[in-house]
Amino acid sequence: MKNILVLCTGNSCRSQIAEGYLRHFAGEKAEIYSAGIETHGVNPRAISIMKEDGIDISKHTSNNIDEYLEIDFDFVITVCDNAKEHCPFFPTKAKKFHHNFPDPAKSKGTEEEVLEEFRRVRQMIKDYSQQFVSDNLF
């Protein structure tokens, strides 16, 4: 079983969405963790748009990277440039991957426009997660 860490700035949106999809696509092949270099709590809109796609992340917690320093990760995926630039050093053999997804929490407009941005980013992360699992866990 592989250990995968998804790292973001606040562990509230992008990393939570990625954790949900990676768990879904990897099944029993990997243990998935997500963390932030800060913790901002799980964004309610992220929970809502994931529920629309049949993935329940309502029980996820926002975790700080320091909580996982003892885990020997096989893969570390940063999902924003800020996390990549400020990612602490891991004394691990982890292969590092990076994809800078837009932050839907920063979107502006009506509630429906903001939710559409969350859905757009969700689809990007879903596609990335499915491809990651296909390329690295099978």
N, C-alpha and C positions, 0 to 999 in steps of 0.2 A: 504494500500500500504506500502510495506517495503522499507527501505532505506539501500542500500548496498554500502560500500566503498571498492574499491580494491586499495591496497597500495603497492608501489614498491619503489625502490631507486630513480629513475629519472623520473618516469611517462612517459617513452618514448616507451617501447616495450611491456613487459609482462603485465603490468597493462592496457595498452591501448587495447591489444588483448582481455584480459579478460573482460574489459568493453564492448567491441563490442559484444562478444558472450553472456555475461550475459543479455545485452539489448535484443538480438535476442531471447534467450530462455525464458526469464522472461516475455516479452511482457508488459502488463499493470499491472502485479503483483508487480513490484518493480521499484524504481527509482535508477539508477546505477550511481555512481560517481567513478572516479579514481583520484589518487593523488600520489605524491612522497614526500619523505623527502627532495628532491631537485627537480628542474625541468630542464630537458635536451631537451625539445622539442619532438614532436612526430616523431619517426624514420620513414623515407620514405620507408624503406623496410617493416616495419610493415604495413604501409598503403597498400603497393603493394600486399603483400601476403594475407591480409584480403580481398582485392578486388577480388583476385582469387577465394575466397570462398563465394563471394556474400555479404560481409559485408563491408559497407563504413565507415571507421573511419577517412576519410580525413578532417572532420570538427572538430575532437577532438582537445582539447587544453591540454597542459602539465600544470598541476595545482599543487600547493604546498599544503600540508596537512593543513597548517594554514588557508587556505581559507574555510575550512569546519568544523572548531571547533564548530560552533553553531548548526550544524545539529545533530539530535538525530538518530544515525545509529542503525539499528537492527542487522546488520552483518558487520564485518570488516574482509576482506580477505587479508592477506599479501601473496605476490607471490614471495618473495625472503627473504633469511635469514637476509640480511642487514636491510631490512625494519622492519622485526619482532623484531630484536634486538634494533632498534632505534625508534620504533613507539612511538609517544608521548602518554601520558595518555589521554584517552577520558573519560570525566565524563558522561558515557552513559551505558545503559544496553546491549550494543552490544555484541553479541556472536562473539568470535574471531575464525577464521579459518586460517590455514597456510599450504601452499604448496610451496616448494622451486623449482621453475622451472629454468632450465638453462637459462642463458642470451644469446640470439642469437646475440646480438650486439657485443659480445666478440668473436664470431667465426672467424676463419681465413681460408684462402684458396682463391680459385677463386670465382668470383661473383656467379657462379652457386652453388658452395659448400656452400657458406654463405647463399644463398637463400634456399637451402635444409635444413640447420639447422633452419632457420626461420620457414619453413614449418613443420619441425618435432616438434618444440616447439609449434607452432600454434595448431597442432593436440592434443598435450598434454593438452593445455589450453582449447581447445574446449571440449574435453572429460570431463575435470574437471568441466567446467562451466555448461555443460548439466546435469551432475550428481548433482552438487550443487543445481541447480534450482529444479530438481526432488526431492531431499531429503528435501529441506527447504522451498519451495514456493508452493507446491501442497498438 
